């Protein structure tokens, strides 16, 4: 711990954090970004104050040994959502993790008081399957497992799945820029009930998927209503990890509440798989909520299999000021 030098993170730390995140992911996969491009987008998130709510620990050689952040992910369902992230190099001792744990809790409480003290806050964080010490630490601090994310992969050499029929009043079309704002609004509607999902404004939406250089508009699709609104969507990106450069990732799949249970997710994902195969990708990956048995069943029918990698999402609620 004494050998670690702490300071706030800066945009120029993206490459160093890419190395740190990759080494952390190799031990406990929680889907941290491992490319400098994606980390630059993370550090530019409008809800992240780099000077006050990030900390990076530098080892004696100047390399990044640890990192933590508290990010304001917006308000939904009358609660402020705060994302807590940590990454530690595998050779660093438990004392550093304990320090980051305390730092995150203190900063989360402060950010809650600054941004929306009149609302409850939901703290959300990820814990890898192998991180038993961290899991105990979080549980002792009042966090509870909310769901578990599982990693799934589709080998594109398998036959294309049969599409589900599309409701006659909708049409499935490739993503175009003119649908960007409507897809953003559909995203926030589709994920509004998910306690740890980001509530995106225009700026953070561009850093979420469609504004990334890895975004694949030709393998992303929207279901459009007669009024030219977006009822459902699938957004696909190219995997920027060097070890998975032939993989595409279904970044998010969502259906607005009023259009659910009509087979739209199946049709959209099937179209994305077809487009990825046409564009020379070998595999398609996604993250699924293990508690959503219907979604898991759908993905299995479409040819996805679980890889055995996964992580838990844990949340803790902080009461608004004056509430008990």
Secondary structure as UniProt FT lines:
FT   TURN            2..3
FT   STRAND          5..7
FT   HELIX           11..13
FT   HELIX           14..27
FT   HELIX           36..43
FT   TURN            46..47
FT   HELIX           50..53
FT   STRAND          54..58
FT   TURN            60..61
FT   STRAND          64..76
FT   TURN            77..78
FT   STRAND          79..88
FT   TURN            90..91
FT   HELIX           94..116
FT   TURN            117..118
FT   STRAND          120..128
FT   TURN            129..130
FT   HELIX           132..140
FT   TURN            141..142
FT   STRAND          144..155
FT   TURN            156..157
FT   TURN            168..169
FT   STRAND          171..174
FT   HELIX           177..179
FT   HELIX           180..190
FT   TURN            191..193
FT   TURN            195..196
FT   HELIX           202..208
FT   TURN            209..211
FT   TURN            213..214
FT   HELIX           217..219
FT   STRAND          221..224
FT   TURN            226..227
FT   STRAND          230..238
FT   HELIX           242..244
FT   TURN            245..246
FT   STRAND          247..255
FT   HELIX           257..259
FT   HELIX           264..278
FT   TURN            279..280
FT   STRAND          283..289
FT   TURN            290..291
FT   HELIX           293..301
FT   TURN            302..303
FT   STRAND          304..318
FT   TURN            321..322
//
